[in-house]
Each structure stands twice: as C-alpha cells, then as structure tokens.
C-alpha cells in the first residue's frame, strides 16, 4: 500500500514503495506526469537521471540512484527512485533501516523546515550522504590498521587486504558520483535560485567533503600499492642476488666434484697419497679466491651482511 502523504507548508512528500496502480491513480496529491512514471517504475531497475523543463513553472526531474551497496555481493543493493517537482516529491525504495532512530527523526525535522520539494529532496540526499561519511569514517580505522600492517608484515595477505580496500573505496566513489550529478542537475532543471537554499548548500558541501575524503583515501591506497610494489621488487632482487652469490660460491665445489667424480680408467690423482687433502685444499682455495674477487668488485654488497633489524 501507499504510505500516507506527508504534507508540509508548500509541498508534499509521497512514498509509493508498495503502492498499487489503482492507489497511485486514485491519489489526488500525485501529478499526472508523475503517475505515469510511478506506474512504469521497476524497483529493481536503476534508471538514468532525466528532466523536463519545457513548461515554465512545471519543471520536473526523475531518476534512480543506488544509495546502499554490499561491497561483497553485487546484487545486495538498495535503489532510491525519485520524481521531483517544485511542490511534490515522490520516492520509492527508501529503507527505514538505512537511517538510525535519531537520524530518522532528524530527516523529518529538516523536511518540516524545507520551503519546497526541491529543498526537501536535498534534505534526503544530504542525510544519505551523511551516512556515507559515517561509514567512510569506519573505513578510516581499517586503513590505519592496513598502513601499519604493511610495515609490520609485508606478505600476500596484506597485499590482498590492500586490494580489498581499494575495491571498497572504488565502490564508495561509484556511489557518490550519481549524487554529484543530482546536485548539478537540480540547478539545471529548476534554475539558479535553488542554489540559495540552506539545505542545498549543506548537501553540496557534504557531497564535496565525501568526494574529497574518497579522493584522499584513493591516493593513500595508491601509495600503499606503490610501496608494496617497491618492497616486493626490492625483496625479489635481494633473493635473486643472494641465490646468485650462493650459486657462484658453490661453483668450485660443483666443478671440482664433477671432475674428480668421472669414472676414467687412468686418473693420476687416485694414486696420490695426499690426494684427498689436496682436493679439499684446491676446493677451499678456489672458493675463497672467487669470493675475494666478488668482494673486490663489490658485487656481493650487503647480501651476506643483512641486518635483522630492518623495518621492511
């Protein structure tokens, strides 16, 4: 059924969440053009923003916007459908659980102060944006933990967490962009005079603050990705360099061992009294000579002197 009409001083707000076609047609508070929009409305469809300004004084704007999205499940989202004229606001899809108890009363209180339906719509958009800001603040705690996780333990789970946070901030950005479009399109549809409204100004400030906060977190995550790439690249280089040095130092052992392991019939070393000791000395001296050469060329660097107190 259609919820009761909330009538204010100069405008009305009608919620048609569960209204039937007969209830919509029978309502005297719904303009004819918006009735056609309400009847053709698909609650699962997210339509583009549209407007009609052909008749002066009867301008209208309508569309849909996702205002709640589960970052794990694509299908778990809530869509607000709206039809706006200067004196009438029609909405469908507002979930009362989206606002806390105190916020619900605050929305109604602000609605009562709105001079027209446009300002009332700005109240609704502003309070939704305010919820965005509150949830982004909780995201800030996870970003703080992630920042220090990169320093404490740089491994694959940390990188996956960085990617999860990056995806989440992209979801927030995707949610805010349509609200930015609404704030601009409202002026285009109803004229510059609405920019003087207190609720319009407040909503625009909140949208800008939300956008700026998301932009800063996006940059921070980008820097974390760069830091992760640098650390991974550095560690990879250190591992490759260490393995290369170890391989080179064991080359004399492998070479001499391969030579004396041959099964030739005549090998003079086999009959030497001190052949075993001599072989060990040859291996040790050749290994030390190779190490000295690498050290002199500064090709070993800090591979054999790595500190356990490194931060990363």
Buried (B, 14 or more C-beta within 10 A) or exposed (E): EBBEBBEBEEBBBBBBBEBEEEBBEEBEBBBEBBBEBBEEBEEEEBBEBEBEEEEEEEBBBBBBBBBBBEBEEEEEBBBBBBBBBBBBBBBBBBEEEBBEEEBBEBBEEBBEEBBBBBBBBBBBBBBBBBBBBEEBEEBEEEBEEBBEBBEEEBEEEBBEBBEBBBEBBBBBBEBBBBBBBBBEBBBEBBBEEBEEBBBBEBBBEBBBBBBEBBEEBBEBBEEBBEBBEEBBEEEEEBEEBBEBBEEBBEEBEEEBEEEBEEEEEEEEEEEEEEBEEEBEEBBEEBBEEBBEEBEEEEEBBEBEEEEEEEEE
